[in-house]
Amino acid sequence: MAVQSNVAGITSPQELRQALVAAQYLADDALATTAYLSLALGKPMLLEGAPGVGKTEAAKALGGVLGRNVIRLQCYEGIDAAAALYEWNYPRQLLAIRQAEQNTIDLYAEDYLLQRPLLETLKNPGNTLLLIDEIDRSDHEFEAFLLEFLSDFTISIPETGTVRATQPPVVVLTSNRTRDLHEALRRRCVYHWIDYPDPALEAEIVMARASSVAQATAVAVVASVNRLRTEPLAKPPGVAETIEWAEAATLLNAQGARWPEAFGRAIGVALKDHDDLAYVAPRLEGILPGEAA
């Protein structure tokens, strides 16, 4: 396996972390090291963690740092190879047949091929980052198909031949761990578990992403979100909800609402499930931040 010590001008995990911070993604040393090794070894990176911890954002930030177009394959139950690889544009082929009359046409020319994320990535591996999002939502058959793709980065199109990547593409897979992934898939990846950030880091993230939020407000809302995450909620607030709650409360405060009231009125930004709101309502006073600067 060829190891690259210099990837897009980045020579160490520390440099990659600094570049991610500059792109407003506050990665810790462990994530930066995993991402660097994935790039240097030419292996896919598998990010697992609870919904809302920043897995997809990490992939997008990495794409930005590398100056690559992020191609996202959103997985879902029942996704098949056609949705991920390619399809033939049958309406255009039929139209070409009608218009051709006696002339010979190539129905399998590139013009009639609809490229899906995997094929698009193989066609341009040096300028793209393939994000395979929520792989755990797909079924085992699709995972097996993907395993074959990740082994040699080739696609066989019966009508035209084999498409092979000229270099290993940058691939990031994410999983919310709603089901276990096959060990063979894990073995092909560099793995990292993303947890909720510690309170100090999450407050920094709020400040970086929401410039209108005061530091005291960021600290207060992070403390409240961490209390919410200890409750038995169906959908605990993620980092994005922390940022949005701080922004929403700041906006209401600027319009005259006092701090506890501002946070309470904006609670629907943090919790987005009716049962969760009903459960938290009697406990809200002990969860909401008090005065915030």
N, C-alpha and C positions, 0 to 999 in steps of 0.2 A: 504494500500500500504506500503510495507516494504521500509524503507529508510536506505541506507548504508552511514555511516559517513566516512568510509574509503574505497576508491575504488582504487585497485591496488597500495596501499601504499600512495595514495594521499588523504589528509585529508581536503583540502580547495581549493577554487578557485585560491587563490594566489599560492599555490604549483603547481596546474595544469598549470597556466600561466608560471611559471618559467620552468616547464618541457617542455612546448611547445617552449619557447624561446631557450632552450638548443637543441631542435630538429630543430632549425632555422625557426620556425614559430612564428612571432612576433604578438601574440594575444593581444588584449586589455582586460581590466577588464571585460567588458560586455560579450564578447565571452567566456572567460575563465569561468565565472560564469555560463553561459548557458550550456556549455559543462559539467561542474561539476554537475550541477543539473540533467542533462540528465542521467549521470552515476549513481548518488546517488538515483534517483527516479526510475531507470530502465525504462525510457521512451525514445522513439526515439527523435532525435534532428533534427529540420527542419531549414535549413539555406537558406535564400533567399537573392538575390542581383543581381546586373547587372553582365553579363558575365565578367570574368577576375578579380573579386575582391578577389578570393582566397577561395571559398567555398569548392571545391574539395580538395585543398591542406590542408585545415583545417582538413578535415576528415582523410586524409592520415597521417598528423602529429599526430593526436589523436591516430590513430592506432599504430604508432611508439612508442608513449609515453606509451601506454598500453601494448606494446609487442605483438600485435595481427596482424594476417594476414588480410589485407584489401581485402574483396571480393566485387568487383564492379559490380553492375547491371546498365548498361547504358540504359536509357530509350530512346525510339524513337516512332514516330507515327506508330501505328499498332502493337506494342509489345503485346504479349499475355501471358497467364499463362504458356504455355509450355516453352517459352523462359526464364521465371523467376523461374519456379518450378523444373520440371523434364521432361524427355522424356524416352521412352523405346527404347533401341537399337535394332530396328527391323532387320537390316541386321544380327546382331549376333544371334538373336533369330531364324531367318530362317536357318542360317548355323547350329545351334545346332539341329534343327529339322531334317535336312538332315543327320547329322552325327549320330544322336541318334538311327536311325533305330527302333528297337523294344523296346529300353530302355525308361523308363519314365524319363522325365526331367522336371525341374521346370523353366518354361519360365519367371517367375517373381521373380527370385532370384536376389540378390543384384548386381551380376555381370552384369546383363543386364540393370541396371538402370543408366541413365545418369543424374547426379546431376547438377542442375542449381543453381544460387546464393542463392535463398531462402532456398532450401532444404539443400544445403551445410552448410548454416549458422545454421539451426536447428540441424544438426547432430553434430556440434561442436561449441556451442554458447559461450563457455568459452575462446576460442582462436581466435575468428574471430571478425571483425568489418564489418558489412554490409553497404556498401555505395550505396544508391539508387540515382543515379546521374540524374539530370534534369528530375524530376518527371513530370514537367509541359509539357514536350514534348510527354508524353503518352496521351491516350484518357481517357474519363471519366469512361469507362467500366473497364479499367485496374486499375484506381485509386480506384474504388469500390472494386475490387478484393484485392488490396493491403490493403485496409482498414480492410478487414476481417482478413488478415494475421497478421496485426499489433495489432489486438485486443487480440488474445490469443496465437500467435506464434505457430500455429499448421498447419499441412498439412495433408489432407486426400488423401491417395493413394488407389483407389478402389481395386486394386489387392492385396495389402499387408496390408493395415490398416492405422492408424493414426500415424504421426510422431509429437512429441511434444518436444519443447525445454526444457531441464532440468533446465534452468535459462533464464531470459530475455536476449536476445542477445543485443549487442551494435549496434544501427542502426542510421545512419545519412542520411537524405534526403536533396537533394539540389534542388533549383528551381531558374530559371532566371526570373520567373514571366511573362512568355509569355502568360499565362492564369491564372485565379483564381483557386486555389485549393479548394476542398470541405471543408466546415467548420468542418465536422466530422473528416477529416484527421488532420486538424490543432489542434483540441482538444486533439488528442492523442499524440501530440508532445510538446517538449519544443522548443520555437521559438526564432530565432535571425535573425535580418537583418544585413547583412554585406555590408557596404558602402565602397567606395574607401577610403584608409587610408589618414589621413592628411599628408601634405607634409613632415613634420619632420619624421613621422613614415615610410612613403614610402621610404625616403632616407635611413633610417636605414635598411629597408628590402633589398634594393639594395646592401648596404654594406655587409649585412650578407650573401646574396646569390651569390655575385660576388666579390670575394676577390681582383681581379685585378683592380677594379674600385676605383679611388680616391674619397675622400669625396666631394670635390668641383664638380667633374663630376656628382656624384650621386645627389647632390642638384640641379645642373643645369638641368639635364635631367628630374628630377621630376617636376621642374617648367614648362618645355616645355610640358610635358605630361598633366599637369593640364590645360594648355592653349588649348591643343588639345581637351580635354574632354569638353570644353565649346563650341566647334564648333558642328554644326549639322551633325555629321558623322554617317554613317551606322554602323560602328564597331569601337567605341572609344577604344584606347589602354587600356588594363588591366595592372595589376601589373606585370604579366609575361613579357609583351611587354616592360614595363619600364626597367626591369632588362636586357632584351636582347638588347635593344637599347643602354643602357649604356655600355654593354660589347662589342657590335659591334663597337661603336664609339671609345672606348678605343683601340680596336685592330687596327682600321684604323689609329688612331693617332700615335700608336707605329710604324706604317709602313710609317709615314711621312706626313699624311694628317693633316692640321691645324684643330682646333676644330670646327669652324662653318662648314667647308667642310666635316669633319668626320661625324658629326651628319646628315648633308644633304644627304650624300651618303648612310647612313645606315637607312634612313627613312622607307624603306620597311620592316624593322624589327618591327617598331612601328605601321605602318598602313598597313593593308593587304587586302585592297579593292581598286580596280581601281578608282571608283568614288570618294572615299575619298582622294586618292592621287591627283587626278585632281583638286578637290576642294581646297585642302590645298596648292598646288603648288604656286599660286600667292601670298599667305600669308606666305610662308615659312620663309622669312627673319625675320619677326616679331615673329615667333614661335620658331625658332631654338635657342639653347643656344649659347652664345658667347664664349669667352675664358673660358676654364675649366682647372683646375690644374690636 
